[in-house]
Amino acid sequence: MIARVTIRLALIGALVAGCGTVTPLAAPSATTGVSTAVERGPSDFTGNFMTDQRPNWMGWLSLTQSGVTVSGSMINVVPDGKGTTKATANAVTGTTDGGSALSLTTGSFLGTTSVSFSGRRTGDQIALTYADGTGQLQTATYRAASQAAFNDALSAWQLELTIAKAASDKAAADKKARDDRNAALAQAVRDRSADLQSLITLLSNGTSNRKGQIADAASDIKGEQSDLAALQSDLATLQKDSREPLDQYSACVAVRYDYNTSMGYDFNTALAYDRNAFTKVAQTIDTNLSAVDQRVAETQQAARALAAAIAASPLVVTGVLRPGDEQATIDTYRATAASVATQLASLRTTDASTYTAAQNLMSQGLSIWNTVKANHGCS
């Protein structure tokens, strides 16, 4: 209306200039005012408009109408995923039907290229209808707004996004911390299970070793007894060969050989070798038996550590041992150790008696050899 009043006043001025002096118009009364409000005509799209589609997007539309042609710019603002926003600006062109209808085209809009809008103005609002990336029709309503209003709304949204991003980051960090802690607790269960398995294996190997060692010890004692039997046979030969009458060769060579060589080998070499082997394996068994209680205590402690790790873990860990899985192995380990200790004591008794018997045989042989040597003057 102001534009129209201005045009009319200009025309009157021109007429006055062409026709000479005219009588002045009466001044308007004090009660008659001229409105300063912007009144849009039916085809006036010039102006700035904004749409608030938070939390998805915000838009700014700046249009200038010239006749039925409309041009301007469009700004679309979307979250950038980093706690703030990112904007794209594109030129828009279009036409109006001279009334409230509008058609616009822009290069891109919310990630979709070459978008066409059909619009309609109602008062200070423009509703734009468009097809989104899926082909569905959407409508965004833009209302007349100042840059300050748009910037204020955008700043408020950016603050919200920053706060939300910080909260999201904190939640993610908290979740990661929980997940890491839970993973560490679950790993602790696997580690303690592996510790227990290692000790169970150690006990199983110990049981197997004790059985093998006591078998070796028994074999050594059997060898000693075989050596004793050979020594007894050598003494019998010595006794036969030492019977008088003896010639010098038989006395000083054959009898000497029977005692020094045959009996001497069986006592000093064969029996000594088997006794030495028995002594070594018996010492090994003693050493291992002395560690039985310690190994059992370590295994029981590992089972308690596993139980504590399982109780501390909020996650159920599969494929691991459970406390109590070690008990059967412990029982076998202890029973084998007790049995081996009993067998070893018996074998030691046999070893001692065998050696005593061998010493007696050697004493008998020495007495015979000394008698023959003295009787026949053997050197």
VOBA-715314 format. One record per residue (C-alpha): x, y, z. Coordinates in steps of 0.5 Angstrom, whole numbers, padded with zeros to 4 digits, always signed. Each point is the difference from the previous one (the first is absolute). Layout:
N
XYZ/...
***
This chain:
379
+0000+0000+0000/+0006+0005+0002/+0002-0001-0007/-0006+0001-0003/-0001+0007+0004/+0007+0002-0002/-0002-0001-0008/-0006+0004+0001/+0004+0005+0003/+0005+0001-0005/-0006+0000-0005/-0003+0006+0003/+0006+0003+0000/+0001+0000-0007/-0007+0002-0001/+0002+0006+0004/+0006+0002-0004/-0004+0000-0006/-0006+0003+0002/+0003+0006+0004/-0002+0001+0007/-0006-0004+0003/-0003+0001+0007/+0004-0004+0005/-0004-0006+0003/-0002+0000+0007/+0004-0003+0005/-0002-0007+0002/-0003+0000+0007/+0004-0002+0006/-0005-0006+0001/+0002-0003-0007/+0007-0003+0000/+0004-0004-0006/+0002-0007+0001/+0007-0002+0000/-0001-0007+0000/+0002-0004-0006/-0006-0003-0003/+0002-0005-0006/-0004+0000-0006/-0003-0007-0003/+0006-0001-0004/+0006+0003+0005/+0005-0005+0002/+0006+0005+0001/+0003-0001+0007/+0003-0005+0005/-0003-0006+0002/+0003-0006+0005/-0003-0007+0002/+0002-0004+0006/+0000-0007-0001/+0004-0002+0006/+0003-0005+0002/+0001-0001-0008/+0001+0006-0003/-0001+0008-0001/-0001+0004-0006/+0001+0007-0002/-0003+0003-0006/+0001+0007-0003/-0004+0002-0006/-0001+0005-0005/-0006+0001-0004/+0000+0004-0007/-0006-0001-0004/-0002-0007+0000/+0007-0002+0001/+0003-0002+0007/+0008-0001+0001/+0004+0000+0006/+0004-0005+0005/-0002-0006+0004/+0004-0002+0006/+0000-0007+0003/+0003-0002+0007/+0000-0007+0003/+0004-0003+0005/+0007-0002-0002/+0001-0006+0005/+0006+0004+0004/-0005+0004+0005/-0001+0006-0005/-0003+0001-0007/+0002+0001-0007/-0004+0004-0005/-0001+0000-0008/-0002+0006-0003/-0003+0000-0007/-0003+0005-0005/-0008-0001-0001/-0004+0002-0006/-0007+0000-0002/-0006+0003-0002/-0007+0002+0003/-0007+0000-0003/-0001+0007+0003/-0004-0003+0006/+0002-0004+0005/+0003-0006-0004/+0008-0001-0001/+0004-0004-0003/+0008-0001+0002/+0006-0004-0003/+0006+0000+0004/+0007-0004-0002/-0001-0005+0007/-0004+0000+0006/+0002-0005+0006/+0004-0004-0004/-0004-0001-0006/+0002+0004-0007/-0005+0004-0004/-0006+0001+0004/-0006+0003-0002/-0005+0003+0005/-0007+0002-0001/-0002+0005+0005/-0006+0004+0003/+0001+0006+0004/-0005+0002+0006/+0001+0006+0003/+0007+0000+0002/+0001-0007-0001/+0002-0004-0006/-0001-0008+0000/+0005-0003-0005/-0002-0007-0002/+0006-0005-0003/+0002-0007-0001/+0005-0003+0005/+0005-0005-0002/-0005-0005+0001/-0005+0003-0005/-0005+0001+0006/-0003+0007+0000/+0002+0005+0005/-0002+0007+0002/+0004+0005+0004/-0003+0006+0002/+0004+0007+0000/-0002+0006+0004/+0002+0007-0001/+0006+0001+0005/+0006+0005+0001/+0007-0003+0000/+0001+0001+0007/-0006-0004+0001/+0003-0006-0004/+0007+0001+0003/-0003+0000+0007/-0003-0006-0001/+0006-0003-0004/+0004+0002+0006/-0005-0004+0005/+0000-0006-0004/+0008+0000-0001/+0000+0000+0008/-0004-0005+0000/+0004-0005-0005/+0006+0002+0004/-0003-0002+0007/-0003-0006-0003/+0007-0002-0004/+0003+0001+0007/-0005-0004+0003/+0000-0006-0005/+0008+0000+0000/+0000+0000+0008/-0005-0006-0001/+0004-0003-0005/+0006+0000+0004/-0004-0002+0006/-0002-0006-0004/+0007-0001-0003/+0003+0000+0008/-0006-0005+0002/+0002-0005-0006/+0007+0001+0001/-0001-0002+0007/-0004-0006-0001/+0004-0002-0006/+0006+0000+0005/-0004-0003+0006/-0002-0006-0006/+0007+0000-0002/+0002-0001+0008/-0004-0006+0000/+0003-0003-0006/+0007+0001+0003/-0002-0003+0006/-0003-0006-0003/+0007+0000-0004/+0004+0000+0007/-0004-0005+0003/+0000-0005-0007/+0008+0001+0000/+0000-0002+0008/-0005-0006-0002/+0005-0002-0006/+0006+0000+0005/-0004-0004+0005/-0002-0005-0005/+0008+0000-0003/+0002-0001+0007/-0004-0006+0001/+0002-0003-0007/+0007+0001+0002/+0000-0003+0007/-0003-0006-0003/+0006+0000-0005/+0005+0001+0005/-0002-0005+0005/-0001-0005-0006/+0008+0002-0001/+0002-0001+0007/-0004-0007+0000/+0004-0001-0006/+0007+0002+0003/-0002-0005+0006/-0001-0005-0005/+0006+0001-0003/+0004+0000+0007/-0004-0007+0002/+0003-0003-0007/+0007+0003+0002/-0001-0004+0006/-0002-0006-0003/+0006+0000-0005/+0005+0002+0006/-0003-0007+0004/+0001-0004-0007/+0007+0003+0000/+0002-0002+0007/-0003-0007-0001/+0005+0000-0006/+0006+0002+0005/-0002-0005+0005/+0000-0005-0005/+0007+0002-0003/+0003+0001+0006/-0001-0007+0002/+0007-0004+0002/+0004-0003-0003/+0002+0006-0004/+0006+0001-0005/+0003+0007+0000/-0004+0002-0006/-0006-0002+0002/+0001+0004+0007/+0003+0006-0002/-0003+0001-0007/-0007-0003+0000/-0002+0001+0007/+0003+0007+0000/-0004+0002-0006/-0007-0003+0003/+0001+0005+0006/+0004+0006-0003/-0003+0000-0007/-0007-0003+0000/-0002+0001+0007/+0003+0007+0000/-0004+0002-0006/-0006-0002+0002/+0001+0004+0007/+0004+0006-0002/-0003+0001-0007/-0007-0003-0001/-0003+0000+0007/+0003+0007+0001/-0003+0003-0007/-0007-0002+0002/+0001+0002+0007/+0002+0007-0002/-0006+0000-0005/-0004-0002+0006/+0003+0006+0004/-0001+0005-0005/-0007-0002-0002/-0002+0000+0008/+0003+0007+0001/-0004+0002-0006/-0007-0003+0003/+0002+0003+0007/+0001+0007-0003/-0007+0000-0004/-0003-0003+0006/+0002+0005+0005/-0004+0005-0005/-0006-0004+0000/-0004+0005+0005/+0003+0006-0003/-0003-0002-0007/-0007-0002+0003/+0000+0007+0004/+0002+0004-0006/-0006-0004-0004/-0005+0002+0005/+0002+0007+0001/-0001+0000-0008/-0007-0003+0001/-0001+0006+0005/+0002+0005-0005/-0004-0003-0006/-0006+0000+0005/+0001+0008+0002/+0001+0002-0007/-0006-0004-0003/-0004+0004+0006/+0003+0007-0002/-0002-0001-0007/-0006+0003-0002/+0000-0004-0007/-0001-0008+0000/+0007-0003-0003/-0001-0006-0004/+0006-0005-0001/+0003+0000+0006/+0001-0004+0006/-0004+0000+0006/+0002+0000+0008/+0000-0008+0002/+0003-0002-0007/+0006-0001+0003/-0002-0004+0006/+0000-0007-0004/+0008+0001-0002/+0002+0002+0007/-0003-0006+0003/+0003-0004-0005/+0007+0004+0001/+0000-0001+0007/-0002-0008+0000/+0006-0001-0005/+0004+0004+0004/-0001-0004+0006/+0000-0007-0003/+0007+0002-0003/+0002+0002+0007/-0002-0007+0002/+0003-0003-0006/+0007+0004+0001/+0001-0002+0007/-0001-0008-0002/+0005+0001-0005/+0005+0003+0004/-0001-0005+0005/+0002-0005-0006/+0005+0004-0002/+0004+0000+0007/-0001-0008+0001/+0002-0001-0007/+0006+0004+0001/+0002-0004+0007/-0001-0006-0004/+0005+0001-0005/+0005+0003+0005/-0001-0007+0004/+0001-0004-0007/+0006+0004-0001/+0003-0001+0007/-0001-0007-0001/+0004+0000-0007/+0005+0004+0003/+0001-0005+0005/+0001-0006-0005/+0004+0004-0004/+0005+0002+0006/+0000-0007+0002/+0002-0003-0007/+0005+0006-0001/+0004-0002+0007/+0000-0007-0002/+0003+0000-0007/+0004+0007+0001/-0004+0004-0005/+0002+0007+0000/
***
